[in-house]
Amino acid sequence: MPQTDRGASLVLQAPRGAHSGPVATRFAMSALPSSLPSARAARVAVIWDYDGTLVATRFADEAAVAELIRRDPAAAAGAEVFWATEGQPIIQRLELAWPGRAAEVLPLFDQRVRPHVHRGVRRVLDDLESRGVPMAVVSSRRREPLEWGLRASEMRPYFDIVIGLEDVLSPKPHPEGLLVAARRMGVVPSRSVYVGDSEVDVEAGHRAGMTAWRASWADPPPREAPRAPFLLLHPGEIVERLDELSAAAG
């Protein structure tokens, strides 16, 4: 991210109380506090959700649900609940959809299926990496399949930190995972952006004191629908918005 020599840096702020519902993201300028622990804390960091944001994995879940129903037609009754809880940890979703059977059906959902990287994502990762922007992944997916998916899609080297379900006591929308990632990268939450595809992600970002941008490229809104300020229509908007904020800071 371009730096200025004026002693001022960009601070991204989420609105107070934003976790209570979708609201516009606000941006502000402030002088860089001398108390920050390192020069890296002055940078803007980008933290990513995984499923539906970096990669498309719903097709694998759809195949797992279909296989479960093929084996047990009565399981069809829980499919609606499973899809209604997207964004929550997989174990929690399975237990809600098929009570008492989560451990039994989990292997169907943990099969190694190479994820599809969303179009435009890799270009953005390359751009941010070239600028020295710290990046992390925070997901409610279990850590081992999360790491596997990042390696299989050749994205693991982009990220300083990867936080999975087992790395936190409280999953999203609790902000714990985002705060852990920011701390490990040596950046302050107010200078961090969290990009995710669900309301759960937006809420987690706001509760962490970060700017939250909602990725909609996996499920674009209707063209006629009003566009919320925090909504992203394509991955390239991440770079565009960071550039705009950097220019305003300069």
C-alpha positions in Angstrom: 0.0 0.0 0.0 1.5 3.4 -0.9 2.8 5.3 2.0 2.8 9.1 2.5 5.5 11.2 4.2 3.1 13.5 6.0 2.8 11.4 9.1 -0.8 10.6 8.4 -2.2 7.2 7.6 -5.5 5.7 6.6 -7.7 4.4 9.4 -10.7 2.2 8.4 -13.5 2.3 10.9 -16.6 0.3 11.2 -19.6 2.2 12.6 -20.5 1.8 16.2 -23.3 -0.7 16.7 -22.8 -1.9 13.1 -23.1 -5.5 14.2 -26.8 -5.0 14.8 -27.5 -4.9 11.1 -26.2 -4.0 7.6 -25.0 -0.4 7.6 -22.7 1.7 5.4 -19.0 1.5 6.0 -17.4 4.8 7.1 -13.8 5.8 6.5 -11.8 8.4 8.4 -8.3 10.0 8.5 -6.2 10.2 11.6 -2.6 10.7 12.5 -0.7 7.5 13.1 -0.3 7.0 16.8 3.3 6.8 18.0 2.3 3.9 20.3 1.7 1.4 17.6 4.1 -1.6 18.1 5.6 -1.7 14.6 5.7 -0.1 11.2 3.5 -2.9 9.9 0.7 -1.9 12.2 0.4 1.3 10.1 -0.5 -0.8 7.0 -4.0 -1.8 5.9 -4.4 -5.6 6.2 -6.9 -7.6 4.2 -8.5 -10.7 5.9 -10.5 -13.1 3.8 -13.3 -15.6 4.4 -12.7 -18.8 2.4 -15.9 -20.5 1.2 -17.9 -18.3 -1.2 -15.3 -15.6 -1.1 -11.9 -17.0 -2.2 -13.3 -20.2 -3.7 -16.6 -21.8 -4.7 -17.2 -25.0 -2.7 -21.0 -25.2 -2.6 -20.9 -27.7 -5.4 -19.0 -30.1 -3.2 -21.6 -29.7 -0.4 -24.4 -30.2 -2.9 -22.8 -33.5 -4.0 -22.4 -34.5 -0.3 -26.1 -33.8 0.4 -27.2 -35.7 -2.7 -25.1 -38.7 -1.7 -26.5 -38.6 1.9 -30.1 -38.5 0.5 -29.2 -41.3 -1.9 -28.1 -43.5 1.0 -30.9 -42.4 3.3 -33.9 -40.8 1.5 -35.4 -39.7 4.9 -32.4 -37.3 5.2 -34.0 -35.1 2.6 -36.0 -33.5 5.4 -32.9 -31.9 6.9 -31.6 -30.5 3.6 -33.5 -27.2 3.9 -32.1 -26.5 7.4 -28.6 -27.3 6.1 -28.7 -24.8 3.3 -30.4 -22.2 5.5 -27.4 -22.2 7.9 -24.7 -21.4 5.4 -21.9 -19.4 7.0 -22.0 -21.4 10.3 -19.4 -24.1 11.2 -20.1 -27.3 9.3 -20.4 -29.4 12.4 -23.1 -27.0 13.7 -24.9 -27.1 10.4 -24.9 -30.9 10.3 -26.2 -31.2 13.8 -29.0 -28.7 13.1 -30.0 -30.5 9.9 -29.5 -34.1 11.1 -29.5 -34.1 14.9 -27.3 -36.7 16.4 -25.8 -37.7 13.1 -23.1 -35.0 12.6 -20.1 -37.2 13.2 -21.7 -39.9 11.0 -22.2 -37.7 8.0 -19.2 -35.4 8.3 -16.9 -37.6 6.1 -19.2 -37.0 3.2 -18.6 -33.2 3.6 -14.9 -33.6 4.2 -14.0 -35.3 1.0 -11.1 -33.8 -0.9 -12.6 -31.9 -3.8 -10.5 -29.3 -5.4 -12.2 -25.9 -4.9 -12.8 -23.5 -7.8 -11.0 -20.2 -7.3 -13.5 -17.4 -8.0 -12.7 -15.4 -11.2 -10.6 -12.4 -10.5 -9.5 -13.4 -7.0 -6.0 -14.6 -7.9 -5.3 -11.3 -9.7 -6.3 -9.4 -6.6 -4.1 -11.6 -4.4 -1.1 -11.0 -6.7 -1.7 -7.2 -6.6 -2.0 -7.0 -2.9 1.0 -9.2 -2.4 3.1 -7.0 -4.7 2.1 -4.0 -2.5 3.2 -5.8 0.7 -0.4 -5.9 2.1 -0.6 -8.4 4.9 -3.3 -11.0 4.3 -4.9 -13.7 6.3 -7.8 -16.2 6.0 -10.4 -16.6 8.8 -12.9 -19.4 8.2 -15.4 -21.5 10.1 -14.2 -24.5 8.1 -12.1 -27.0 10.0 -8.4 -26.2 9.9 -7.1 -29.3 8.1 -9.5 -29.2 5.1 -9.1 -25.4 5.0 -5.3 -25.8 4.7 -5.8 -28.6 2.1 -8.1 -26.4 0.0 -5.7 -23.5 0.0 -2.8 -25.7 -1.0 -4.8 -27.5 -3.7 -5.8 -24.1 -5.2 -2.2 -22.9 -4.9 -3.2 -19.9 -2.7 -1.6 -20.8 0.6 1.6 -18.8 0.0 -0.4 -15.5 -0.2 -1.5 -15.7 3.4 0.6 -14.9 6.5 -2.0 -16.4 8.8 -4.8 -19.0 8.4 -7.4 -19.4 11.2 -9.7 -22.4 11.1 -12.5 -23.6 13.4 -10.3 -25.3 15.9 -8.2 -22.2 16.4 -10.9 -20.3 18.2 -13.2 -20.9 21.1 -16.1 -18.9 19.5 -16.6 -19.0 15.7 -18.1 -16.2 13.6 -20.0 -14.0 14.0 -17.9 -13.8 17.2 -14.9 -11.6 16.3 -12.3 -13.8 18.0 -10.8 -15.3 14.8 -10.5 -11.9 13.2 -8.8 -10.4 16.2 -6.4 -13.3 16.5 -5.4 -12.9 12.8 -4.8 -9.2 13.2 -2.8 -9.7 16.3 -0.6 -12.4 14.7 0.0 -10.2 11.7 0.9 -7.2 13.8 -1.8 -5.0 12.5 -4.5 -3.1 14.4 -8.2 -4.0 13.8 -9.1 -0.5 12.7 -6.7 -0.8 9.8 -8.0 -4.2 8.7 -10.6 -5.1 6.1 -12.6 -8.3 6.4 -14.0 -9.6 3.1 -16.7 -12.3 3.4 -19.8 -13.4 1.5 -22.4 -13.7 4.3 -24.1 -11.6 6.9 -22.3 -13.6 9.5 -19.0 -12.3 8.0 -20.1 -8.7 8.0 -21.2 -8.9 11.6 -18.0 -10.5 12.7 -16.0 -7.8 10.9 -17.9 -5.0 12.5 -17.7 -6.6 16.0 -14.0 -6.8 15.6 -13.8 -3.1 14.8 -12.8 -3.7 11.2 -14.2 -2.5 7.9 -16.4 -5.3 6.5 -17.0 -5.7 2.8 -19.5 -8.3 1.6 -18.4 -10.3 -1.5 -21.4 -11.0 -3.8 -19.6 -12.5 -6.8 -20.7 -16.0 -5.8 -24.4 -14.9 -5.5 -24.8 -11.6 -7.3 -27.8 -9.4 -6.3 -30.5 -8.5 -8.8 -29.4 -5.6 -11.0 -32.4 -3.5 -9.9 -31.7 -4.0 -6.2 -30.3 -1.0 -4.3 -26.5 -1.4 -3.7 -25.3 -1.2 -0.1 -22.0 0.8 0.2 -20.2 -2.3 1.7 -21.2 -4.6 -1.1 -18.6 -5.8 -3.6 -19.7 -7.0 -7.0 -16.3 -8.3 -8.2 -12.9 -9.0 -6.5 -11.2 -6.1 -8.3 -13.2 -3.7 -6.3 -11.1 -4.5 -3.3 -8.0 -3.0 -4.9 -10.1 -0.1 -6.3 -11.4 0.8 -2.9 -8.1 0.5 -1.2 -6.6 2.7 -3.9 -9.3 5.3 -3.3 -8.8 5.3 0.4 -5.0 5.6 -0.1 -5.4 8.5 -2.4 -7.7 10.2 0.1 -5.1 9.7 2.8 -2.3 11.2 0.6 
